[in-house]
Amino acid sequence: MANTKSAKKANRRNTKRTTVNKARRTRMRSSWRAVEEAIAGGDAKTAQAALKAAESETMRAVSKEVAHKNTGARKISRLSKRVTALSGAKKAP
């Protein structure tokens, strides 16, 4: 238990940040799930739209340091690859 005034304040701040970060992480993972569901459904247009939203949400979380930048880049890259394969578009050289 925090005893000093500064420790109590730090504890309050940590609690607030934890709540905000949990919400951001949840929003990011939900956007990934939306892409996965669109891919599973076989709808290329919906998957493309969901991927765009997921990329935005992921990069926002990365910029707020909720997730590591390489994790965000890796996840978006893999989802993007699957959406591209779904739509049947050829990759540019």
MOTAJO-V706857 format. One record per residue. RES is the residue in three letters. SS is DSSP state (2 for helix, 1 for strand, 0 for the rest). BURIAL is + if it has 9 or more other C-alpha atoms within 8 Angstrom, else -. Layout:
RES,SS,BURIAL  RES,SS,BURIAL
This chain:
MET,0,-  ALA,0,-  ASN,0,-  THR,0,-  LYS,2,-  SER,2,-  ALA,2,+  LYS,2,+  LYS,2,-  ALA,2,-  ASN,2,+  ARG,2,-  ARG,2,-  ASN,2,-  THR,2,-  LYS,2,-  ARG,2,-  THR,2,-  THR,2,-  VAL,2,-  ASN,2,+  LYS,2,-  ALA,2,-  ARG,2,+  ARG,2,+  THR,2,-  ARG,2,+  MET,2,+  ARG,2,-  SER,2,-  SER,2,+  TRP,2,+  ARG,2,-  ALA,2,+  VAL,2,+  GLU,2,+  GLU,2,-  ALA,2,+  ILE,2,+  ALA,2,-  GLY,2,-  GLY,0,-  ASP,0,+  ALA,2,+  LYS,2,-  THR,2,-  ALA,2,+  GLN,2,+  ALA,2,-  ALA,2,+  LEU,2,+  LYS,2,-  ALA,2,+  ALA,2,+  GLU,2,+  SER,2,-  GLU,2,+  THR,2,+  MET,2,+  ARG,2,-  ALA,2,+  VAL,2,+  SER,2,-  LYS,0,-  GLU,0,-  VAL,0,+  ALA,0,+  HIS,0,-  LYS,2,+  ASN,2,-  THR,2,-  GLY,2,+  ALA,2,-  ARG,2,-  LYS,2,-  ILE,2,+  SER,2,-  ARG,2,-  LEU,2,+  SER,2,+  LYS,2,-  ARG,2,+  VAL,2,+  THR,2,+  ALA,2,-  LEU,2,+  SER,2,-  GLY,0,-  ALA,0,-  LYS,0,-  LYS,0,-  ALA,0,-  PRO,0,-
